[in-house]
Amino acid sequence: MRTASPVLAGKFRDIVARIGAAFREQREIDAKRALQRYRHLLERPHEAPRLNGIISVCSEEDTFVNAHGVDPRERATGHTTFERA
């Protein structure tokens, strides 16, 4: 079996190293472009309202009262009422 000469092996390693460096450099360029393009998505909003703060404002009584001001929990279970619109 014939082996490659040290000179050819060195040239091959050099070519592979250059190709690898070119790939790394291109990935770095692509990453910088992506950061520039999508920077607005990565920034934190300045004053976004918290969901917990919004939910805590509503009380349980406010959510159960209907448009007529009647709490359905207080309505008798056996009596059904129909109102005209």
C-alpha positions in Angstrom: 0.0 0.0 0.0 1.3 3.4 -1.0 1.4 6.3 1.4 1.1 9.9 0.5 4.1 12.1 0.7 4.4 14.4 3.7 4.3 17.4 1.3 0.9 16.4 -0.2 -0.5 15.6 3.3 0.6 19.0 4.5 -1.1 20.7 1.5 -4.3 18.7 2.1 -4.4 19.7 5.8 -3.8 23.3 4.8 -6.7 23.2 2.3 -9.0 21.6 4.9 -8.0 24.2 7.5 -8.7 27.1 5.1 -12.1 25.6 4.2 -12.9 25.2 7.9 -11.9 28.8 8.6 -14.0 30.0 5.7 -17.0 28.1 7.1 -16.5 29.6 10.6 -16.2 33.1 9.2 -19.3 32.7 7.1 -21.3 31.4 10.2 -20.1 34.5 12.1 -21.2 36.8 9.4 -24.6 35.1 9.2 -25.0 35.3 13.0 -24.3 39.0 13.0 -26.8 39.6 10.2 -29.4 37.6 12.1 -28.8 39.6 15.2 -29.2 42.9 13.3 -32.3 41.7 11.6 -34.1 40.3 14.6 -32.7 42.7 17.3 -36.2 44.1 18.0 -37.4 40.6 19.0 -34.6 40.1 21.4 -35.0 43.4 23.2 -36.9 43.5 26.4 -40.1 45.5 26.4 -39.8 48.7 28.4 -43.0 48.6 30.4 -45.1 45.6 29.5 -48.0 44.9 31.9 -47.7 41.8 33.8 -50.5 39.2 33.4 -50.6 38.6 37.2 -51.2 42.3 37.8 -54.1 42.4 35.3 -55.8 39.3 36.8 -55.5 40.5 40.4 -57.4 43.7 39.6 -60.6 41.7 38.8 -62.4 40.4 41.8 -64.5 37.3 41.9 -67.7 39.3 42.4 -67.0 41.3 39.3 -66.7 38.2 37.1 -69.9 36.5 38.2 -72.3 39.5 37.9 -74.1 39.5 34.6 -75.2 42.5 32.5 -78.4 43.0 34.6 -76.4 43.2 37.9 -77.7 39.8 39.0 -75.3 37.3 40.6 -76.3 33.9 39.1 -74.9 32.1 42.2 -77.7 33.8 44.3 -80.5 32.7 42.0 -82.7 29.9 43.2 -81.9 26.6 41.7 -85.5 25.5 41.1 -86.7 28.7 39.5 -85.9 29.5 35.9 -86.5 33.1 34.7 -86.8 34.3 31.2 -86.5 38.0 30.5 -87.3 39.8 27.3 -84.5 41.5 25.5 
